[in-house]
C-alpha cells in the first residue's frame, strides 16, 4: 500500500485540499494522511513537491501513431490540400515511422500525463509498440474502403488485424476496438459488418465524421473538392452513402465520433439521443482549416484528443488543453478549464469503457502529479493554472506502479 500526499487532489467532487490517496493497483481511499495511516499503518508515504496536484491519468481518446514521422511534409491550412499531400507523402511517411519513433511519441504522451489513449490504426503497424509501453491502449482497428470491388479483401484484412489485437490483449494493457474511417471512405456493406463485429465482441467503436465542409458538400450533393479527389484517385464521382445513412448505421451501439465540426445542431442532437460522444481535436481542426466544434452548444459527452502528428505538432494533452482554452474564447475561462480537465479524465474514461479517470475507491490507480510554480489563491483556479503552467507532469503512476518521475 502507498499513500500519496499533495496540496490538492482532483476528485469527482472537485478539488480537495491537503488530502492523500491510498492505493496499490487500485485506489482504496482519499482522506487525510492521519486517517489513512490509521487504516494502513504500514503504508509507504510519498510526499509530492510543494504546490502539487494529484490528477487521475489523462486520456487521449484519438491519436494516429502511424504518421509520427511528419514534421513539415504535409500541407496545413485547408482540408483537401492536406489530404492530397497525405496521398502524395503517405508511403514515405509510413516507411520513416519505425517502432523507435512511435515509442518516442508514446513516451512524450506519458510525460504530458497521458496514461491511456485510443490508437487509430489503419495498418496495425503500431500494435507491437502498444503491447510494450506502460500505458493502456484502446486499439482501434480502422476499416477503410469505399470501392465495392475490393470491399471483401479490405474487410478480410480488417478482421485479421482485429484478431491480432485480440490475441495480444490478454498479456498487455491493450483493449481491442473497431474504427470506421469515415462516411466517404467506407462502403455501407462492410460498414454494417464492422459495426456488428464491435457489438458482438463488446468493443469500443469510433468513426471520423463531418470533419470538413468539403466532406459535407460531397455527402449532401456529390459536389465540391471531394468530387475532384474521388475522380482523380478512385475513378468515381458518386458518394457511397449519405450523412443520414451513416448516422443510422450506429443507432444501436454507442460510438465515439471524431471531429463533428461541420455537424448541424439537429445532427448533434440526434447523436446525443443515441448515446454517442465526440473526440474534440482543437489543434487538428484549426491546422486543417475545418472550423470549431461549438462545445458550448452540444449536449453529449466529449473528450479532448490530439489526433495524430499528421495534423498536429505534438501529442501533449496539455498543449491540446491550452489550445482549447484559446479556441473557445467565448466561454468563461475558469469554467472552460474545469470542463476540459473533466473531458480529458473521467469523461474520456467512461467513453472508452476504462476503469480509471477518477480518483475514487476501486478505480485503477492511474495517477499523475502536476507541480505548479505557486499555490493558487482558490480551489476554483487550480484547473486553469494546471493547464497554463504544465509542460510535463512531475510523476506518473499506472496501476500503482511509478512509471515516470523522481
C-alpha positions as a Markdown table, in Angstrom:
| # | Residue | x | y | z |
|---|---|---|---|---|
| 1 | Unk | 0.0 | 0.0 | 0.0 |
| 2 | Unk | 1.2 | 3.5 | -0.9 |
| 3 | Unk | -0.1 | 6.9 | 0.3 |
| 4 | Unk | 0.4 | 9.9 | -2.0 |
| 5 | Unk | 0.2 | 13.3 | -0.3 |
| 6 | Unk | -0.4 | 16.6 | -2.1 |
| 7 | Unk | -1.7 | 20.1 | -1.7 |
| 8 | Unk | -4.7 | 19.3 | -3.9 |
| 9 | Unk | -6.4 | 16.2 | -5.3 |
| 10 | Unk | -8.8 | 16.3 | -8.2 |
| 11 | Unk | -11.8 | 14.1 | -7.2 |
| 12 | Unk | -15.2 | 13.5 | -8.8 |
| 13 | Unk | -16.5 | 16.1 | -6.3 |
| 14 | Unk | -13.9 | 18.7 | -7.3 |
| 15 | Unk | -10.5 | 19.7 | -5.8 |
| 16 | Unk | -9.9 | 18.8 | -2.2 |
| 17 | Unk | -7.1 | 20.3 | -0.2 |
| 18 | Unk | -4.4 | 18.8 | 2.0 |
| 19 | Unk | -5.6 | 15.2 | 1.5 |
| 20 | Unk | -3.9 | 12.0 | 0.4 |
| 21 | Unk | -4.6 | 8.9 | -1.8 |
| 22 | Unk | -4.1 | 5.4 | -0.6 |
| 23 | Unk | -3.6 | 2.8 | -3.4 |
| 24 | Unk | -1.9 | -0.3 | -4.6 |
| 25 | Unk | -3.0 | -1.5 | -8.0 |
| 26 | Unk | -6.3 | 0.2 | -7.3 |
| 27 | Unk | -7.3 | 3.3 | -5.3 |
| 28 | Unk | -8.6 | 2.4 | -1.9 |
| 29 | Unk | -9.4 | 5.8 | -0.3 |
| 30 | Unk | -9.0 | 9.6 | -0.3 |
| 31 | Unk | -8.7 | 11.1 | 3.2 |
| 32 | Unk | -6.4 | 13.0 | 5.5 |
| 33 | Unk | -3.0 | 11.4 | 6.0 |
| 34 | Unk | -3.7 | 10.8 | 9.6 |
| 35 | Unk | -6.9 | 8.9 | 8.8 |
| 36 | Unk | -5.2 | 6.8 | 6.1 |
| 37 | Unk | -2.3 | 5.9 | 8.4 |
| 38 | Unk | -4.7 | 4.7 | 11.0 |
| 39 | Unk | -6.2 | 2.3 | 8.5 |
| 40 | Unk | -2.9 | 1.5 | 6.7 |
| 41 | Unk | -0.2 | 1.9 | 9.3 |
| 42 | Unk | 2.5 | 0.1 | 7.2 |
| 43 | Unk | 1.8 | 2.0 | 4.0 |
| 44 | Unk | 4.7 | 3.8 | 2.2 |
| 45 | Unk | 4.2 | 7.6 | 2.4 |
| 46 | Unk | 5.1 | 9.5 | -0.7 |
| 47 | Unk | 5.1 | 13.3 | -0.4 |
| 48 | Unk | 4.9 | 15.3 | -3.6 |
| 49 | Unk | 6.7 | 18.5 | -4.2 |
| 50 | Unk | 5.2 | 21.8 | -2.8 |
| 51 | Unk | 2.3 | 23.2 | -4.8 |
| 52 | Unk | 1.4 | 19.8 | -6.3 |
| 53 | Unk | -1.9 | 18.5 | -7.6 |
| 54 | Unk | -2.8 | 14.8 | -8.0 |
| 55 | Unk | -4.9 | 14.1 | -11.1 |
| 56 | Unk | -6.2 | 10.9 | -12.5 |
| 57 | Unk | -4.1 | 9.9 | -15.5 |
| 58 | Unk | -5.2 | 11.9 | -18.6 |
| 59 | Unk | -6.7 | 10.0 | -21.6 |
| 60 | Unk | -6.1 | 10.9 | -25.2 |
| 61 | Unk | -9.0 | 9.2 | -26.9 |
| 62 | Unk | -8.0 | 9.7 | -30.6 |
| 63 | Unk | -4.4 | 9.5 | -31.9 |
| 64 | Unk | -2.8 | 8.2 | -35.0 |
| 65 | Unk | 0.8 | 7.0 | -34.3 |
| 66 | Unk | 1.4 | 5.7 | -37.9 |
| 67 | Unk | 2.1 | 9.2 | -39.2 |
| 68 | Unk | 4.5 | 10.3 | -36.4 |
| 69 | Unk | 7.3 | 10.9 | -38.9 |
| 70 | Unk | 5.5 | 14.0 | -40.2 |
| 71 | Unk | 7.0 | 17.4 | -39.4 |
| 72 | Unk | 6.7 | 19.6 | -42.5 |
| 73 | Unk | 5.8 | 17.1 | -45.2 |
| 74 | Unk | 2.0 | 17.7 | -45.2 |
| 75 | Unk | 0.2 | 20.9 | -46.2 |
| 76 | Unk | -1.8 | 22.6 | -43.5 |
| 77 | Unk | -4.4 | 25.3 | -43.8 |
| 78 | Unk | -7.2 | 23.6 | -45.7 |
| 79 | Unk | -8.5 | 20.0 | -45.5 |
| 80 | Unk | -8.4 | 19.0 | -49.2 |
| 81 | Unk | -4.9 | 20.2 | -50.0 |
| 82 | Unk | -3.8 | 18.4 | -46.8 |
| 83 | Unk | -5.5 | 15.2 | -47.9 |
| 84 | Unk | -3.8 | 15.4 | -51.3 |
| 85 | Unk | -0.5 | 15.8 | -49.5 |
| 86 | Unk | -1.2 | 12.8 | -47.4 |
| 87 | Unk | -1.7 | 10.7 | -50.5 |
| 88 | Unk | 1.5 | 12.1 | -52.1 |
| 89 | Unk | 3.6 | 11.5 | -49.0 |
| 90 | Unk | 2.0 | 8.6 | -47.3 |
| 91 | Unk | 4.4 | 5.8 | -48.4 |
| 92 | Unk | 7.5 | 7.8 | -47.4 |
| 93 | Unk | 6.0 | 8.9 | -44.0 |
| 94 | Unk | 4.9 | 5.3 | -43.2 |
| 95 | Unk | 8.3 | 4.0 | -44.2 |
| 96 | Unk | 10.1 | 6.5 | -41.9 |
| 97 | Unk | 7.8 | 5.8 | -39.0 |
| 98 | Unk | 9.5 | 2.9 | -37.2 |
| 99 | Unk | 8.9 | 1.4 | -33.8 |
| 100 | Unk | 11.6 | 3.6 | -32.2 |
| 101 | Unk | 9.8 | 6.8 | -33.4 |
| 102 | Unk | 6.4 | 5.6 | -32.2 |
| 103 | Unk | 7.9 | 4.6 | -28.9 |
| 104 | Unk | 9.3 | 8.1 | -28.5 |
| 105 | Unk | 5.9 | 9.7 | -29.1 |
| 106 | Unk | 4.3 | 7.3 | -26.6 |
| 107 | Unk | 6.9 | 8.4 | -24.1 |
| 108 | Unk | 6.1 | 12.1 | -24.9 |
| 109 | Unk | 2.5 | 11.4 | -24.2 |
| 110 | Unk | 3.4 | 9.8 | -20.9 |
| 111 | Unk | 5.5 | 12.8 | -19.9 |
| 112 | Unk | 2.5 | 15.0 | -20.5 |
| 113 | Unk | 0.4 | 12.8 | -18.2 |
| 114 | Unk | -1.4 | 10.6 | -20.7 |
| 115 | Unk | -1.8 | 7.2 | -19.1 |
| 116 | Unk | -4.2 | 5.8 | -21.7 |
| 117 | Unk | -5.0 | 6.5 | -25.3 |
| 118 | Unk | -7.1 | 5.4 | -28.2 |
| 119 | Unk | -4.8 | 4.4 | -31.1 |
| 120 | Unk | -6.5 | 4.6 | -34.5 |
| 121 | Unk | -4.7 | 2.0 | -36.6 |
| 122 | Unk | -5.0 | 1.8 | -40.4 |
| 123 | Unk | -2.4 | -1.0 | -40.9 |
| 124 | Unk | -1.7 | -2.5 | -37.5 |
| 125 | Unk | 2.0 | -1.4 | -37.6 |
| 126 | Unk | 1.9 | 0.1 | -34.1 |
| 127 | Unk | 0.5 | -2.9 | -32.3 |
| 128 | Unk | 3.9 | -4.2 | -31.3 |
| 129 | Unk | 4.8 | -0.9 | -29.7 |
| 130 | Unk | 1.4 | -0.6 | -27.9 |
| 131 | Unk | 2.0 | -4.0 | -26.3 |
| 132 | Unk | 5.3 | -2.9 | -24.8 |
| 133 | Unk | 4.5 | 0.6 | -23.4 |
| 134 | Unk | 3.2 | 1.0 | -19.9 |
| 135 | Unk | 0.1 | 3.0 | -20.9 |
| 136 | Unk | -3.2 | 1.2 | -21.5 |
| 137 | Unk | -4.2 | 1.4 | -25.2 |
| 138 | Unk | -7.7 | 1.1 | -26.8 |
| 139 | Unk | -6.5 | -0.2 | -30.1 |
| 140 | Unk | -9.0 | 0.9 | -32.8 |
| 141 | Unk | -8.5 | -1.3 | -35.9 |
| 142 | Unk | -9.6 | 1.0 | -38.7 |
| 143 | Unk | -11.7 | -0.1 | -41.6 |
| 144 | Unk | -11.4 | 1.8 | -44.9 |
| 145 | Unk | -12.5 | 1.1 | -48.4 |
| 146 | Unk | -15.4 | 2.5 | -50.5 |
| 147 | Unk | -14.9 | 0.5 | -53.7 |
| 148 | Unk | -17.2 | -2.4 | -53.7 |
| 149 | Unk | -14.8 | -4.3 | -56.0 |
| 150 | Unk | -12.2 | -4.5 | -53.2 |
| 151 | Unk | -14.6 | -4.5 | -50.2 |
| 152 | Unk | -14.2 | -8.2 | -49.3 |
| 153 | Unk | -10.5 | -8.1 | -49.4 |
| 154 | Unk | -10.3 | -4.9 | -47.3 |
| 155 | Unk | -12.8 | -6.4 | -44.8 |
| 156 | Unk | -10.7 | -9.6 | -44.6 |
| 157 | Unk | -7.6 | -7.6 | -43.8 |
| 158 | Unk | -9.5 | -5.7 | -41.1 |
| 159 | Unk | -10.7 | -8.9 | -39.5 |
| 160 | Unk | -7.1 | -10.2 | -39.4 |
| 161 | Unk | -6.0 | -7.0 | -37.6 |
| 162 | Unk | -8.8 | -7.3 | -35.1 |
| 163 | Unk | -7.8 | -10.9 | -34.3 |
| 164 | Unk | -4.2 | -9.8 | -33.9 |
| 165 | Unk | -5.2 | -7.2 | -31.3 |
| 166 | Unk | -7.4 | -9.7 | -29.5 |
| 167 | Unk | -4.6 | -12.2 | -29.2 |
| 168 | Unk | -2.2 | -9.7 | -27.6 |
| 169 | Unk | -4.8 | -8.1 | -25.2 |
| 170 | Unk | -4.6 | -10.7 | -22.5 |
| 171 | Unk | -0.8 | -10.2 | -22.0 |
| 172 | Unk | -0.8 | -6.4 | -22.1 |
| 173 | Unk | -2.9 | -3.3 | -21.4 |
| 174 | Unk | -4.3 | -3.4 | -25.0 |
| 175 | Unk | -8.1 | -3.3 | -25.5 |
| 176 | Unk | -9.2 | -4.4 | -29.0 |
| 177 | Unk | -11.6 | -1.9 | -30.7 |
| 178 | Unk | -13.1 | -1.0 | -34.1 |
| 179 | Unk | -12.8 | 2.2 | -36.0 |
| 180 | Unk | -14.7 | 3.3 | -39.2 |
| 181 | Unk | -12.6 | 5.7 | -41.2 |
| 182 | Unk | -15.3 | 8.0 | -42.5 |
| 183 | Unk | -18.6 | 8.1 | -44.4 |
| 184 | Unk | -16.9 | 9.0 | -47.6 |
| 185 | Unk | -14.3 | 6.2 | -47.4 |
| 186 | Unk | -16.2 | 3.0 | -46.2 |
| 187 | Unk | -18.8 | 1.1 | -48.2 |
| 188 | Unk | -22.1 | 0.6 | -46.4 |
| 189 | Unk | -22.0 | -3.2 | -46.7 |
| 190 | Unk | -18.7 | -3.6 | -44.9 |
| 191 | Unk | -19.6 | -0.7 | -42.5 |
| 192 | Unk | -22.5 | -2.8 | -41.3 |
| 193 | Unk | -20.3 | -5.8 | -40.8 |
| 194 | Unk | -17.7 | -3.9 | -38.9 |
| 195 | Unk | -20.3 | -2.4 | -36.5 |
| 196 | Unk | -21.6 | -5.9 | -35.9 |
| 197 | Unk | -18.1 | -7.1 | -35.0 |
| 198 | Unk | -17.9 | -4.3 | -32.4 |
| 199 | Unk | -21.3 | -5.1 | -31.0 |
| 200 | Unk | -20.8 | -8.9 | -30.8 |
| 201 | Unk | -17.4 | -8.5 | -29.1 |
| 202 | Unk | -18.4 | -5.5 | -26.9 |
| 203 | Unk | -15.6 | -3.5 | -28.4 |
| 204 | Unk | -15.3 | 0.3 | -28.3 |
| 205 | Unk | -16.3 | 1.8 | -31.6 |
| 206 | Unk | -15.1 | 5.0 | -33.3 |
| 207 | Unk | -15.5 | 6.9 | -36.6 |
| 208 | Unk | -14.4 | 10.1 | -38.2 |
| 209 | Unk | -17.5 | 12.2 | -39.0 |
| 210 | Unk | -18.1 | 15.6 | -40.7 |
| 211 | Unk | -14.6 | 16.9 | -40.2 |
| 212 | Unk | -14.6 | 19.4 | -43.1 |
| 213 | Unk | -17.0 | 21.4 | -45.2 |
| 214 | Unk | -15.8 | 19.5 | -48.3 |
| 215 | Unk | -17.0 | 16.3 | -46.7 |
| 216 | Unk | -20.4 | 17.7 | -46.0 |
| 217 | Unk | -20.8 | 19.0 | -49.6 |
| 218 | Unk | -19.7 | 15.7 | -51.0 |
| 219 | Unk | -22.1 | 13.6 | -48.9 |
| 220 | Unk | -25.0 | 16.0 | -49.4 |
| 221 | Unk | -24.7 | 16.9 | -53.1 |
| 222 | Unk | -21.9 | 14.8 | -54.6 |
| 223 | Unk | -20.1 | 18.0 | -55.5 |
| 224 | Unk | -17.1 | 20.1 | -54.4 |
| 225 | Unk | -13.5 | 19.3 | -53.8 |
| 226 | Unk | -14.1 | 15.7 | -52.9 |
| 227 | Unk | -15.6 | 15.1 | -56.3 |
| 228 | Unk | -12.3 | 16.0 | -57.9 |
| 229 | Unk | -10.5 | 13.9 | -55.4 |
| 230 | Unk | -12.5 | 10.8 | -56.0 |
| 231 | Unk | -12.4 | 11.2 | -59.7 |
| 232 | Unk | -8.6 | 11.7 | -59.6 |
| 233 | Unk | -7.7 | 8.8 | -57.3 |
| 234 | Unk | -10.6 | 6.4 | -57.4 |
| 235 | Unk | -12.4 | 6.9 | -60.8 |
| 236 | Unk | -15.7 | 7.6 | -59.2 |
| 237 | Unk | -18.0 | 10.6 | -58.9 |
| 238 | Unk | -20.7 | 9.4 | -56.6 |
| 239 | Unk | -20.7 | 9.2 | -52.8 |
| 240 | Unk | -21.4 | 5.7 | -51.3 |
| 241 | Unk | -23.6 | 7.0 | -48.5 |
| 242 | Unk | -25.4 | 10.0 | -47.1 |
| 243 | Unk | -25.0 | 11.7 | -43.8 |
| 244 | Unk | -28.3 | 10.3 | -42.5 |
| 245 | Unk | -27.5 | 6.7 | -43.7 |
| 246 | Unk | -24.1 | 6.9 | -42.0 |
| 247 | Unk | -25.5 | 8.1 | -38.7 |
| 248 | Unk | -28.2 | 5.4 | -38.7 |
| 249 | Unk | -25.6 | 2.7 | -39.1 |
| 250 | Unk | -24.6 | 3.4 | -35.5 |
| 251 | Unk | -28.0 | 3.7 | -34.0 |
| 252 | Unk | -27.8 | 0.7 | -31.7 |
| 253 | Unk | -24.2 | 1.0 | -30.4 |
| 254 | Unk | -22.6 | 3.9 | -28.7 |
| 255 | Unk | -19.8 | 5.4 | -30.9 |
| 256 | Unk | -17.0 | 7.9 | -30.4 |
| 257 | Unk | -17.2 | 10.3 | -33.4 |
| 258 | Unk | -14.1 | 12.3 | -34.1 |
| 259 | Unk | -14.4 | 16.0 | -35.0 |
| 260 | Unk | -18.1 | 16.6 | -36.0 |
| 261 | Unk | -17.0 | 20.2 | -36.7 |
| 262 | Unk | -19.4 | 20.5 | -39.6 |
| 263 | Unk | -22.4 | 18.7 | -38.0 |
| 264 | Unk | -25.6 | 20.7 | -37.6 |
| 265 | Unk | -27.5 | 21.2 | -34.3 |
| 266 | Unk | -30.1 | 18.7 | -35.4 |
| 267 | Unk | -27.4 | 16.1 | -36.3 |
| 268 | Unk | -25.6 | 16.6 | -32.9 |
| 269 | Unk | -28.9 | 16.3 | -31.1 |
| 270 | Unk | -29.5 | 13.0 | -32.9 |
| 271 | Unk | -26.1 | 11.7 | -32.0 |
| 272 | Unk | -26.8 | 12.7 | -28.4 |
| 273 | Unk | -30.2 | 10.8 | -28.5 |
| 274 | Unk | -28.4 | 7.6 | -29.4 |
| 275 | Unk | -25.8 | 7.8 | -26.6 |
| 276 | Unk | -22.8 | 8.8 | -28.8 |
| 277 | Unk | -19.8 | 11.0 | -27.9 |
| 278 | Unk | -17.3 | 13.2 | -29.7 |
| 279 | Unk | -13.5 | 13.3 | -29.8 |
| 280 | Unk | -12.7 | 17.1 | -29.9 |
| 281 | Unk | -9.4 | 17.8 | -31.6 |
| 282 | Unk | -8.9 | 21.6 | -31.4 |
| 283 | Unk | -5.4 | 22.0 | -33.0 |
| 284 | Unk | -6.1 | 19.5 | -35.8 |
| 285 | Unk | -9.3 | 21.3 | -36.7 |
| 286 | Unk | -7.5 | 24.6 | -36.7 |
| 287 | Unk | -4.5 | 23.5 | -38.6 |
| 288 | Unk | -6.6 | 21.9 | -41.4 |
| 289 | Unk | -9.0 | 24.8 | -41.6 |
| 290 | Unk | -12.0 | 22.7 | -40.6 |
| 291 | Unk | -13.6 | 25.2 | -38.2 |
| 292 | Unk | -14.5 | 25.0 | -34.5 |
| 293 | Unk | -16.6 | 22.5 | -32.6 |
| 294 | Unk | -19.1 | 24.6 | -30.6 |
| 295 | Unk | -18.8 | 22.7 | -27.4 |
| 296 | Unk | -21.0 | 25.3 | -25.6 |
| 297 | Unk | -23.9 | 24.2 | -27.8 |
| 298 | Unk | -23.5 | 20.4 | -27.7 |
| 299 | Unk | -25.5 | 18.1 | -25.4 |
| 300 | Unk | -23.4 | 15.0 | -25.5 |
| 301 | Unk | -20.1 | 13.9 | -23.8 |
| 302 | Unk | -16.8 | 14.9 | -25.5 |
| 303 | Unk | -13.2 | 14.1 | -24.9 |
| 304 | Unk | -10.2 | 16.3 | -25.8 |
| 305 | Unk | -7.8 | 14.5 | -28.1 |
| 306 | Unk | -4.6 | 15.4 | -30.1 |
| 307 | Unk | -5.3 | 13.4 | -33.3 |
| 308 | Unk | -2.0 | 12.4 | -34.9 |
| 309 | Unk | 1.1 | 14.2 | -36.0 |
| 310 | Unk | -0.2 | 14.2 | -39.5 |
| 311 | Unk | -2.4 | 17.1 | -38.4 |
| 312 | Unk | -0.7 | 18.4 | -35.2 |
| 313 | Unk | 2.7 | 19.5 | -33.8 |
| 314 | Unk | 2.7 | 17.4 | -30.6 |
| 315 | Unk | 0.8 | 14.7 | -28.8 |
| 316 | Unk | 0.9 | 16.5 | -25.5 |
| 317 | Unk | -2.5 | 16.7 | -23.8 |
| 318 | Unk | -1.6 | 20.0 | -22.1 |
| 319 | Unk | -0.7 | 21.5 | -25.4 |
| 320 | Unk | -4.1 | 20.5 | -26.6 |
| 321 | Unk | -5.9 | 21.8 | -23.5 |
| 322 | Unk | -4.1 | 25.2 | -23.9 |
| 323 | Unk | -5.2 | 25.3 | -27.5 |
| 324 | Unk | -8.8 | 24.6 | -26.4 |
| 325 | Unk | -8.6 | 27.5 | -23.9 |
| 326 | Unk | -7.7 | 29.8 | -26.8 |
| 327 | Unk | -10.1 | 28.4 | -29.3 |
| 328 | Unk | -13.3 | 28.6 | -27.2 |
| 329 | Unk | -12.8 | 32.3 | -26.3 |
| 330 | Unk | -16.4 | 33.0 | -25.6 |
| 331 | Unk | -16.7 | 30.6 | -22.6 |
| 332 | Unk | -15.6 | 31.9 | -19.2 |
| 333 | Unk | -12.0 | 30.7 | -18.8 |
| 334 | Unk | -12.3 | 29.2 | -15.3 |
| 335 | Unk | -15.4 | 27.2 | -16.2 |
| 336 | Unk | -13.9 | 26.1 | -19.5 |
| 337 | Unk | -10.7 | 24.9 | -17.8 |
| 338 | Unk | -12.8 | 22.8 | -15.4 |
| 339 | Unk | -14.8 | 21.3 | -18.2 |
| 340 | Unk | -11.7 | 20.5 | -20.2 |
| 341 | Unk | -10.0 | 18.7 | -17.3 |
| 342 | Unk | -13.1 | 16.6 | -16.8 |
| 343 | Unk | -13.3 | 15.8 | -20.6 |
| 344 | Unk | -9.7 | 14.5 | -20.6 |
| 345 | Unk | -10.1 | 12.4 | -17.5 |
| 346 | Unk | -13.5 | 11.0 | -16.2 |
| 347 | Unk | -15.5 | 11.6 | -19.4 |
| 348 | Unk | -12.8 | 10.1 | -21.6 |
| 349 | Unk | -12.6 | 7.0 | -19.4 |
| 350 | Unk | -16.3 | 6.5 | -19.5 |
| 351 | Unk | -16.3 | 6.9 | -23.3 |
| 352 | Unk | -13.6 | 4.3 | -23.8 |
| 353 | Unk | -15.0 | 2.0 | -21.1 |
| 354 | Unk | -11.9 | 2.2 | -18.9 |
| 355 | Unk | -11.9 | 1.7 | -15.1 |
| 356 | Unk | -9.8 | 4.8 | -14.5 |
| 357 | Unk | -10.2 | 8.6 | -14.9 |
| 358 | Unk | -11.4 | 9.2 | -11.4 |
| 359 | Unk | -9.7 | 9.3 | -8.0 |
| 360 | Unk | -12.1 | 7.3 | -6.0 |
| 361 | Unk | -12.2 | 3.8 | -4.4 |
| 362 | Unk | -12.0 | 0.8 | -6.7 |
| 363 | Unk | -10.7 | 2.7 | -9.7 |
| 364 | Unk | -7.3 | 1.6 | -11.2 |
| 365 | Unk | -4.5 | 3.7 | -9.7 |
| 366 | Unk | -3.6 | 5.6 | -12.8 |
| 367 | Unk | -2.4 | 8.9 | -11.3 |
| 368 | Unk | -0.3 | 11.9 | -12.3 |
| 369 | Unk | 1.2 | 14.7 | -10.3 |
| 370 | Unk | 1.2 | 18.2 | -11.6 |
| 371 | Unk | 3.5 | 20.7 | -9.8 |
| 372 | Unk | 2.6 | 24.4 | -10.0 |
| 373 | Unk | 5.0 | 27.3 | -9.6 |
| 374 | Unk | 3.0 | 28.5 | -6.7 |
| 375 | Unk | -0.3 | 27.7 | -4.9 |
| 376 | Unk | -3.5 | 29.2 | -6.5 |
| 377 | Unk | -5.4 | 31.7 | -4.4 |
| 378 | Unk | -8.6 | 29.5 | -4.6 |
| 379 | Unk | -9.6 | 25.9 | -5.5 |
| 380 | Unk | -11.5 | 27.3 | -8.4 |
| 381 | Unk | -8.3 | 28.4 | -10.1 |
| 382 | Unk | -6.4 | 25.0 | -9.9 |
| 383 | Unk | -7.7 | 23.7 | -13.2 |
| 384 | Unk | -6.8 | 26.8 | -15.1 |
| 385 | Unk | -3.3 | 27.2 | -13.6 |
| 386 | Unk | -2.6 | 23.4 | -14.2 |
| 387 | Unk | -3.4 | 23.8 | -17.9 |
| 388 | Unk | -1.5 | 27.0 | -18.3 |
| 389 | Unk | 1.7 | 26.1 | -16.5 |
| 390 | Unk | 2.2 | 22.3 | -17.2 |
| 391 | Unk | 4.5 | 21.3 | -20.0 |
| 392 | Unk | 5.4 | 18.0 | -18.3 |
| 393 | Unk | 3.9 | 16.3 | -15.3 |
| 394 | Unk | 6.1 | 15.5 | -12.3 |
| 395 | Unk | 5.2 | 11.9 | -11.6 |
| 396 | Unk | 3.1 | 9.1 | -13.3 |
| 397 | Unk | 1.7 | 6.0 | -11.7 |
| 398 | Unk | -0.1 | 3.3 | -13.7 |
| 399 | Unk | -1.9 | 0.6 | -11.7 |
| 400 | Unk | 0.0 | 1.9 | -8.7 |
| 401 | Unk | 3.5 | 1.5 | -10.2 |
| 402 | Unk | 5.6 | 4.6 | -10.6 |
| 403 | Unk | 6.4 | 4.9 | -14.3 |
| 404 | Unk | 7.9 | 8.3 | -14.5 |
| 405 | Unk | 9.3 | 11.0 | -12.2 |
| 406 | Unk | 12.0 | 11.2 | -9.5 |
